[in-house]
Amino acid sequence: LNFWAGQCPPCRAEMPAFQRISQEFADEVVLFGLDVGPFTGLGSNQDAQDLLRQLGVTYPAGYALDRDPVAQNGVTTMPTTIFITADGKTFRKRTGLLQESEMRRLVEDLIQASS
């Protein structure tokens, strides 16, 4: 679960790697991007839609209707990514820009933890 915003430079920077990893592990994990820009001061839902289109993002993405997801998940830094096991438990939480190599390692660890 990746919390991001349309006007967040680190979010923009990591999205192409998220796209590649989402395609690579499509049979094993679901990556979901949740735009929280209006609740973090980092853009509108339109900014988010424009960014998804510009980057060719095809993994599932949506937008928060209110601040609840931000508050419930303790999101204080953009981007924030929460890795959730198949049984719904938080496995890892990372804040800030994730490099592709770290993302890949975390996804592989998540798959193993969910087995």
Secondary structure in CASP SS format (residue, H / E / C, confidence):
PFRMAT SS
TARGET T0000
AUTHOR 0000-0000-0000
METHOD secondary structure of the structure
MODEL  1
L C 1.00
N E 1.00
F E 1.00
W E 1.00
A C 1.00
G C 1.00
Q C 1.00
C C 1.00
P H 1.00
P H 1.00
C H 1.00
R H 1.00
A H 1.00
E H 1.00
M H 1.00
P H 1.00
A H 1.00
F H 1.00
Q H 1.00
R H 1.00
I H 1.00
S H 1.00
Q H 1.00
E H 1.00
F C 1.00
A C 1.00
D C 1.00
E C 1.00
V C 1.00
V C 1.00
L C 1.00
F C 1.00
G E 1.00
L E 1.00
D E 1.00
V C 1.00
G H 1.00
P H 1.00
F H 1.00
T C 1.00
G C 1.00
L C 1.00
G C 1.00
S C 1.00
N H 1.00
Q H 1.00
D H 1.00
A H 1.00
Q H 1.00
D H 1.00
L H 1.00
L H 1.00
R H 1.00
Q H 1.00
L H 1.00
G C 1.00
V C 1.00
T C 1.00
Y C 1.00
P C 1.00
A E 1.00
G E 1.00
Y E 1.00
A C 1.00
L C 1.00
D C 1.00
R C 1.00
D H 1.00
P H 1.00
V H 1.00
A H 1.00
Q H 1.00
N C 1.00
G C 1.00
V C 1.00
T C 1.00
T C 1.00
M C 1.00
P C 1.00
T E 1.00
T E 1.00
I E 1.00
F E 1.00
I E 1.00
T C 1.00
A C 1.00
D C 1.00
G C 1.00
K C 1.00
T E 1.00
F E 1.00
R E 1.00
K E 1.00
R E 1.00
T E 1.00
G C 1.00
L C 1.00
L C 1.00
Q C 1.00
E H 1.00
S H 1.00
E H 1.00
M H 1.00
R H 1.00
R H 1.00
L H 1.00
V H 1.00
E H 1.00
D H 1.00
L H 1.00
I H 1.00
Q H 1.00
A H 1.00
S H 1.00
S C 1.00
END
